[in-house]
Amino acid sequence: MPTGVHLRDARQQLFDAAERVLLRDGPNALTSRAVTEEAGCAKGVLHRHFADFDAFLAELVLDRAAELDARARTLGESAGTGTVAGNLTDALTALFGPVPVAIIPLLTFRDELRARLRQATPGGGIAILAQITTAVSGYLAEERARGRVSADADIDSLTLTLVGGGHLLFADRDPGPPDAAAVGKLVTTAIADVVRR
């Protein structure tokens, strides 16, 4: 690769290139060489902006996790409108989009990446799953405050059920994401005993 190619926003271009590699080829294919080749730049460009590849990956994950905030706000704003099951079904489908689902295995198998993320967001848990968990828990708590979820509902356990079940539904990338009916069935089964009719 030529070393004199100027990238306007090198960090963002490298993040976007990494996302394309991740979505197309999976987490095992995500290497510094694959990223820089996808971005059309020299390998040194990545190391000029990041201390090493794990530092790059940590910044990538934090950047993509921050994008979930808008989706999480949408879920929070839906409290008191529509149905609880419909809101959660829509939210899980949006929050477990292709990029978050592709990042989760990357976090699972890269110990150094998890360690760096813990340093960047102490107590934040596993990025992506932490954002989804916070969004779902906050939404359920708001619906409980509005009386649409029973006062004795165990929000923590319900959140873990929904997020864990949602992750399992969306984790298999080969056949594509589950349809709305499958996500809706998970949600309605999980909340059946706590939603006020």
C-alpha positions in Angstrom: 0.0 0.0 0.0 1.3 3.5 -0.7 2.2 5.4 2.4 1.4 8.8 1.1 -2.4 8.3 0.8 -4.1 10.9 3.0 -7.2 9.9 4.9 -9.6 12.7 5.9 -10.9 11.2 9.1 -8.5 8.3 9.5 -10.0 7.0 12.7 -13.5 6.9 11.3 -12.4 5.3 8.1 -10.5 2.6 10.0 -13.6 2.0 12.2 -15.8 1.7 9.1 -13.3 -0.6 7.4 -13.2 -2.8 10.6 -17.0 -2.9 10.7 -17.1 -4.1 7.1 -14.5 -6.8 7.7 -16.3 -7.9 10.9 -19.7 -8.1 9.1 -18.4 -9.8 6.0 -15.8 -12.2 7.4 -16.5 -12.4 11.1 -14.4 -11.6 14.2 -11.6 -14.2 13.4 -10.8 -12.2 10.2 -10.4 -8.9 12.0 -6.7 -8.2 11.9 -4.8 -4.9 11.5 -3.8 -6.0 8.0 -7.4 -6.8 7.1 -8.6 -3.4 8.4 -5.9 -1.3 6.7 -6.3 -3.2 3.4 -10.1 -2.6 3.6 -9.5 1.1 4.3 -7.0 1.3 1.4 -4.2 2.6 3.5 -0.8 1.5 4.9 -0.7 -0.5 8.1 1.3 2.3 9.7 -1.8 4.6 9.5 -3.5 2.4 12.1 -0.5 2.5 14.4 -0.1 6.3 14.0 -3.6 6.8 15.5 -3.6 3.9 18.0 -1.0 2.4 20.4 -1.7 -1.1 19.1 -4.4 -3.2 17.6 -6.2 -3.9 20.9 -6.3 -0.1 21.6 -7.9 0.3 18.1 -10.4 -2.5 18.9 -11.3 -0.9 22.3 -11.9 2.5 20.6 -14.0 0.7 17.9 -16.1 -1.0 20.4 -16.6 2.1 22.5 -17.6 4.1 19.3 -20.1 1.5 18.2 -21.5 1.1 21.8 -22.1 4.8 21.9 -24.2 4.5 18.8 -26.6 2.3 20.8 -27.4 5.2 23.1 -29.8 6.7 20.4 -31.6 3.3 20.1 -31.7 3.0 23.9 -33.3 6.5 24.1 -35.9 5.5 21.6 -36.9 2.6 23.9 -37.0 4.8 27.0 -39.2 7.3 25.2 -41.6 4.6 24.2 -42.6 4.0 27.9 -46.3 4.5 28.3 -47.1 4.2 24.6 -48.0 1.2 22.5 -47.6 -2.1 24.2 -44.8 -3.3 26.5 -44.3 -6.4 24.3 -44.3 -4.4 21.1 -41.8 -1.9 22.5 -39.5 -4.6 23.7 -39.7 -6.6 20.5 -38.8 -3.5 18.4 -36.0 -2.5 20.8 -34.4 -6.0 20.9 -34.5 -6.1 17.1 -32.8 -2.7 16.9 -30.3 -3.2 19.7 -29.2 -6.6 18.5 -28.4 -5.2 15.0 -25.7 -6.8 12.8 -22.8 -4.7 14.2 -23.5 -5.3 17.9 -24.0 -9.0 17.3 -20.7 -9.2 15.4 -18.8 -7.3 18.1 -20.0 -9.6 21.0 -17.9 -12.6 20.0 -14.9 -10.3 19.6 -15.3 -9.3 23.2 -15.7 -12.9 24.3 -12.5 -14.2 22.9 -10.1 -11.2 23.4 -9.1 -11.0 27.0 -6.9 -7.9 26.5 -9.8 -6.1 24.7 -12.1 -6.8 27.7 -9.4 -5.6 30.1 -9.0 -2.3 28.2 -12.8 -1.8 28.0 -13.0 -2.3 31.8 -10.4 0.4 32.3 -12.2 2.7 29.9 -15.6 2.2 31.6 -15.1 0.9 35.1 -18.1 -1.2 36.3 -19.5 -1.1 32.8 -19.5 -4.8 32.2 -19.1 -6.1 28.7 -19.6 -3.2 26.2 -22.6 -3.6 23.9 -24.4 -6.1 26.2 -24.0 -3.6 29.1 -25.7 -0.9 26.9 -28.5 -3.2 25.9 -29.0 -4.4 29.5 -29.1 -0.8 30.8 -31.7 0.2 28.1 -34.0 -2.7 28.8 -33.8 -2.4 32.6 -34.4 1.3 32.5 -37.4 0.8 30.2 -38.9 -1.9 32.4 -38.4 0.2 35.5 -40.2 3.1 33.8 -43.1 0.9 32.8 -43.3 -0.4 36.4 -43.4 3.2 37.6 -46.3 3.8 35.2 -48.2 0.8 36.4 -47.9 -1.1 33.1 -45.5 -3.7 34.7 -46.5 -5.1 38.1 -45.0 -3.5 41.1 -43.4 -6.8 42.3 -41.8 -7.6 39.0 -38.1 -8.6 39.4 -36.7 -6.2 36.8 -33.1 -7.5 37.1 -34.1 -11.1 36.3 -36.5 -10.1 33.6 -33.8 -8.0 32.0 -31.4 -10.9 32.0 -34.0 -13.2 30.5 -34.8 -10.7 27.7 -31.2 -9.7 26.9 -29.8 -13.3 27.2 -32.6 -14.7 25.2 -32.4 -11.9 22.6 -28.6 -12.5 22.3 -29.2 -16.2 21.7 -31.8 -15.5 19.0 -29.6 -13.1 17.2 -26.2 -14.8 17.7 -26.3 -17.1 14.7 -25.2 -15.0 11.8 -25.5 -17.6 9.0 -29.3 -17.8 8.5 -29.7 -14.1 9.2 -31.6 -12.4 12.1 -34.7 -13.9 13.5 -38.1 -12.6 12.3 -40.3 -10.4 14.4 -42.5 -13.3 15.3 -39.6 -15.2 17.0 -38.5 -12.1 18.9 -42.1 -11.3 19.9 -42.6 -14.8 21.2 -39.5 -14.5 23.4 -40.7 -11.2 24.7 -44.4 -12.1 25.4 -43.3 -15.4 27.1 -40.8 -13.6 29.3 -43.1 -10.8 30.4 -46.4 -12.7 30.5 -46.7 -12.8 34.3 -45.7 -9.2 34.9 -47.5 -7.1 32.3 -50.8 -5.5 33.3 -53.5 -6.3 30.8 
